[in-house]
Amino acid sequence: MVKTIADGANSTDSSVLVQLAASSTTSYTALSLSTIRNEVQSMAGRSIKPFNKAKQLFRGVIHPFALGDVAADNSNNAPIDILKHTSEGLDWMEELVSTQLDRLVEIPTSGVEFYQSNLVTQTSSYKSVSGLTALSTYIFGQDGVFRVRLAGPNDTSFGDGQWEGIACKTFKNVAPTQADPLGQVPAWCSYLIHFCAGASPDPTQRLRVIQAASAVS
């Protein structure tokens, strides 16, 4: 649900969606540190506050392929170029490439800490190029997506596998009630909601979605 909200946020705020260039399956712009920096500053310029208040970092979700593109960049002032000059940087370099999907990866000088996930949106025939797929990278500030957990009597959680509390209920041929004395609503259905998500009501959405093809496969 959160991914769906993020993917649709550009309908309210066009600055949310950033699509990197691509003209063929061999000619495209992969995700880089400079692109991430640009979008962080774009958010800062709109007074969007970082997700992690203590470390003053935004938080994101990145596909392992896209993280590989950023880590493999050997240009001047790329992450590896920045980190190689100090012993602390070399230690950080070891953490930059990780297969642990449940830990945060902070890209140096990016202002973002990322979780890796292969559940990002993948856009086929990106930029009308047949056979080229783009991966979405998400960067969230505070209130990037609003979420609500709704609990009620006899509600259950997903963790224990008890799903009975969210069973759908259907009512047919309903008799007139005080709320509907003319019987205009003859039927309805209901179900319990554990979690829902929504976009910010503010026209300025507090997130970015970067779409880019990847050299990793």
C-alpha positions as CSV (number, residue, x, y, z in Angstrom):
1,M,0.0,0.0,0.0
2,V,2.8,2.4,0.9
3,K,4.5,1.7,-2.5
4,T,1.2,2.4,-4.3
5,I,0.8,5.7,-2.5
6,A,4.4,6.7,-3.3
7,D,4.1,5.8,-7.0
8,G,1.0,8.0,-7.3
9,A,2.2,11.0,-5.4
10,N,3.4,12.7,-8.6
11,S,-0.2,13.2,-9.6
12,T,-0.3,15.9,-6.9
13,D,3.3,17.1,-7.0
14,S,5.2,16.7,-10.3
15,S,8.5,17.1,-8.6
16,V,8.1,13.7,-6.9
17,L,8.9,11.7,-10.0
18,V,12.4,11.9,-11.5
19,Q,13.1,9.8,-14.6
20,L,16.7,9.4,-15.7
21,A,17.6,9.4,-19.4
22,A,17.5,6.3,-21.6
23,S,17.6,5.9,-25.4
24,S,18.4,2.2,-25.8
25,T,19.2,-0.9,-23.9
26,T,22.9,0.0,-23.9
27,S,22.6,3.8,-23.5
28,Y,21.0,5.0,-20.3
29,T,21.8,6.9,-17.1
30,A,22.0,4.6,-14.1
31,L,21.4,5.8,-10.5
32,S,24.3,7.8,-9.0
33,L,25.2,9.6,-5.8
34,S,24.8,13.0,-7.5
35,T,21.2,12.2,-8.5
36,I,20.4,11.2,-4.9
37,R,22.0,14.4,-3.6
38,N,20.1,16.5,-6.1
39,E,16.7,15.1,-4.9
40,V,17.6,15.5,-1.2
41,Q,18.4,19.2,-1.9
42,S,15.2,19.4,-3.9
43,M,13.3,18.2,-0.8
44,A,15.3,20.5,1.5
45,G,14.4,23.4,-0.7
46,R,10.8,22.7,-0.1
47,S,11.3,22.6,3.7
48,I,10.7,18.8,3.8
49,K,12.3,17.5,7.0
50,P,14.5,14.4,7.2
51,F,12.9,11.1,8.3
52,N,15.6,10.3,10.9
53,K,15.6,13.3,13.2
54,A,18.5,12.2,15.3
55,K,20.9,11.7,12.4
56,Q,19.2,14.3,10.1
57,L,18.9,11.7,7.3
58,F,16.1,11.0,4.9
59,R,15.1,7.3,4.6
60,G,14.7,5.3,1.4
61,V,14.1,2.0,-0.3
62,I,16.4,0.9,-3.1
63,H,16.7,-2.2,-5.2
64,P,20.0,-4.1,-4.7
65,F,20.7,-3.6,-8.5
66,A,20.4,0.2,-8.1
67,L,22.6,0.2,-5.0
68,G,25.1,-1.8,-7.0
69,D,25.1,1.0,-9.7
70,V,25.8,3.6,-7.0
71,A,28.6,1.5,-5.4
72,A,30.2,0.6,-8.7
73,D,30.5,4.2,-9.9
74,N,34.3,5.0,-10.2
75,S,34.0,8.6,-11.2
76,N,35.4,11.5,-9.3
77,N,33.6,12.1,-6.0
78,A,31.6,8.8,-6.3
79,P,31.1,6.9,-3.0
80,I,34.2,4.7,-3.5
81,D,36.3,7.7,-4.4
82,I,35.1,9.5,-1.2
83,L,35.7,6.6,1.1
84,K,39.0,5.3,-0.1
85,H,41.1,8.1,1.5
86,T,40.7,7.2,5.2
87,S,40.7,4.0,7.3
88,E,37.2,4.9,8.6
89,G,36.1,5.3,5.0
90,L,37.5,1.9,4.0
91,D,35.5,0.3,6.9
92,W,32.4,2.2,5.6
93,M,33.1,0.9,2.1
94,E,32.7,-2.7,3.4
95,E,29.2,-1.8,4.7
96,L,28.2,-0.1,1.5
97,V,27.8,-3.4,-0.4
98,S,25.7,-5.7,1.7
99,T,23.4,-8.7,1.2
100,Q,21.6,-8.1,4.5
101,L,18.2,-6.7,3.4
102,D,17.1,-6.0,6.9
103,R,19.8,-3.4,7.7
104,L,20.1,0.2,6.8
105,V,22.8,1.2,4.3
106,E,23.9,4.9,4.4
107,I,25.5,6.1,1.2
108,P,28.2,8.6,2.2
109,T,27.4,12.3,1.7
110,S,23.9,11.4,0.2
111,G,21.8,12.4,3.2
112,V,19.9,9.2,2.9
113,E,19.9,5.8,4.6
114,F,18.4,3.0,2.5
115,Y,16.8,-0.3,3.0
116,Q,17.4,-2.7,0.2
117,S,14.3,-4.4,-1.4
118,N,13.5,-6.1,-4.6
119,L,9.8,-5.2,-4.1
120,V,10.2,-1.7,-5.7
121,T,8.1,-0.8,-8.8
122,Q,9.7,-2.0,-12.1
123,T,8.7,-0.2,-15.2
124,S,9.1,-2.2,-18.4
125,S,9.7,-0.6,-21.8
126,Y,11.1,2.4,-20.0
127,K,11.2,5.5,-22.1
128,S,9.6,3.5,-24.8
129,V,12.7,1.3,-25.2
130,S,11.7,-2.3,-25.7
131,G,13.5,-4.7,-23.4
132,L,14.6,-1.9,-21.0
133,T,13.3,-2.0,-17.4
134,A,13.6,0.8,-14.9
135,L,13.8,0.4,-11.1
136,S,12.2,2.9,-8.7
137,T,14.2,4.2,-5.8
138,Y,12.2,5.9,-3.0
139,I,13.3,8.7,-0.7
140,F,11.0,9.7,2.2
141,G,11.0,12.7,4.5
142,Q,8.9,13.2,7.5
143,D,5.2,12.5,6.8
144,G,6.1,11.2,3.3
145,V,3.3,8.7,3.6
146,F,0.6,8.8,6.3
147,R,-0.3,5.5,7.8
148,V,-3.0,4.4,10.3
149,R,-3.4,1.2,12.1
150,L,-7.1,0.6,12.9
151,A,-7.9,-1.7,15.8
152,G,-11.3,-2.7,17.1
153,P,-13.0,-5.2,19.5
154,N,-11.7,-8.8,18.9
155,D,-9.2,-7.5,16.4
156,T,-6.2,-9.8,15.6
157,S,-2.8,-9.2,14.3
158,F,-1.1,-10.7,11.3
159,G,1.8,-11.9,13.2
160,D,0.1,-14.9,15.0
161,G,-1.6,-16.1,11.8
162,Q,-5.1,-15.5,13.1
163,W,-6.9,-14.1,10.1
164,E,-10.5,-14.7,11.3
165,G,-10.9,-11.1,12.5
166,I,-10.7,-9.7,9.0
167,A,-13.3,-11.9,7.4
168,C,-15.6,-10.0,5.0
169,K,-19.3,-9.7,6.0
170,T,-22.2,-9.2,3.6
171,F,-25.7,-7.9,4.5
172,K,-28.6,-8.4,2.1
173,N,-32.2,-7.3,2.1
174,V,-31.6,-5.0,5.0
175,A,-34.7,-3.7,6.8
176,P,-35.2,0.1,7.2
177,T,-33.4,1.5,10.2
178,Q,-33.3,4.9,11.9
179,A,-30.3,5.8,9.8
180,D,-32.1,4.7,6.6
181,P,-35.8,4.9,7.3
182,L,-36.8,4.6,3.6
183,G,-34.6,1.5,3.0
184,Q,-32.6,3.2,0.2
185,V,-29.5,1.0,1.1
186,P,-30.7,-2.6,0.7
187,A,-27.3,-4.2,1.1
188,W,-23.6,-3.6,2.0
189,C,-20.5,-5.4,3.0
190,S,-17.9,-4.8,5.7
191,Y,-14.5,-5.9,6.8
192,L,-11.9,-5.0,9.4
193,I,-8.9,-3.0,8.3
194,H,-5.6,-3.4,10.2
195,F,-3.6,-0.9,8.3
196,C,-4.1,1.8,5.7
197,A,-1.9,4.4,4.1
198,G,-2.5,7.7,2.3
199,A,-0.6,10.6,0.7
200,S,-0.1,14.0,2.4
201,P,-3.0,16.4,2.0
202,D,-0.5,19.1,1.3
203,P,0.2,19.8,-2.4
204,T,3.9,19.5,-1.6
205,Q,4.5,15.7,-1.3
206,R,7.3,14.8,1.0
207,L,9.1,12.1,-1.0
208,R,10.9,11.4,-4.2
209,V,10.7,8.5,-6.7
210,I,13.7,8.1,-9.0
211,Q,13.3,5.8,-12.0
212,A,16.4,4.5,-13.7
213,A,17.7,1.5,-15.7
214,S,20.4,-0.6,-14.1
215,A,23.7,-2.1,-15.3
216,V,23.3,-4.9,-12.8
217,S,21.3,-7.9,-13.6
